[in-house]
Amino acid sequence: MQGPALYIMALAYIAAGINHFLSPVIYLKIMPRWVPMHAFMVKLSGVCEILFATLLLIPGTMHLGAWLIIALLVAVFPANLQMAIDYRRKKNKFLWVAYLRLPLQIALIWWAWLYTK
């Protein structure tokens, strides 16, 4: 089940992974306080996005890559939740973006799940 959607998804994760290195402050700001080693975790999640997306592009590892993307989306959900909490607390004008990210995670998990079969 390959096609444009798979390549779009893979490229989006590769771009997001690269962005962890180009603009780490964005990700550092939304890290939950209980997560240790914030800078390391931002870099690790960026590497994982790039690696897992690359696995999606290889027919023999596409299914594994999809499951790993799902695991990553679940693992980073607390950061999205933290972002929503912080934006609400600070009355940030982009609170709606933070709220939108929460159900978007479900859609992204579903999209990756399509490639687990």
N, C-alpha and C positions, 0 to 999 in steps of 0.2 A: 504494500500500500504506500508506494512512494508517489510523489507528485509535488507540485508547487508549494502546497501547504507545509510539507515536511521541510523543504528548503527554507521557506520563510521562517518557520519556527527555529530551525537550527541557526540561521543567520541572526535572528533576534537574540538568541541566547549567547552567541559568540560576541555580538556587539555589546550586550549587557555585561558580559564577563570582562571584556576589555575596558568598559567604562568603570569597573571597580578599581582599575589601576589609574585611569585618567582623572577620575573625580571621586576619590575615596571619601571625601568629607560628606558627600550626600548620604552614603551608607553608614558612616560612623555616627551621624546624627540620629539615625533611627534604630541603632542597636539597643536592645533591652539592656538595662544596667546589670542584670544578673549574668549576662553572657561574658565570659572572660576573654581577655586578649582581643579587644575590638579590632585593632588594625590587622592582626593576623587573620581573624575570622572574615573580614572584608576581602582580603586577598585570597583566602582559601575558597570562599564562595565564588569569587571571580574565576579562579582556576577551574573549579568544578563546573561552572556554567560552560566554559570553553571546552573542557574535556568531554562533558556529557553531550553537548551539542555535536561535537565531532563524531562521537559514537553513533549518534542518530544518522549520520551521513554514510556510514559504512553498513552495507546490507547485513553482514554477519553479526553486527553489534547493535543494530537499530533498536531491537527490543530491550536490551540491557540499558542503552542510553535513555530510552523513554522511561523505564522504571527509575533510573537514577535521577532524571529530571523531576519526576513526581516526588521522590524522596527529598530532593533539594527544595522544591516548592513548599513542602510540608515543614522542612527545617527552617526556612526563612520566614514563615508566616508570623512568628512572634515579632519580627522586626516591623512587619506591616501593621500589626496590631499596636505595637509601641508607637509607631508613627501616628496612628489615629488617636491614640490616647494623648500624646503630646500636643498634637495640633488642636485637639478639643480643649485641653487645659490652657493653651496659649491663645485660644480664639484665632487661630491662623486662618486667613482667608481662603486657603487651599484645603481646608478640612474635607471638602467634598471629594477631592482627589484621594485623600487618605482613605475615606470611606469606600470609594470606588475600587480601590486596590484590593479590598478584602474579598468581595465576591469574584473579582477578576482572577484571584488565585484558583478558585474552583473551576473556572472556565479553562485556565491554563493547565490544570491537572487533567481535566477531561480531554483537552487537545493532545496532551502527551500520551494519555491512556489509549488513544486511538492507534498508537504505534506499538503497543505492548503485545498485540495479538499475533 
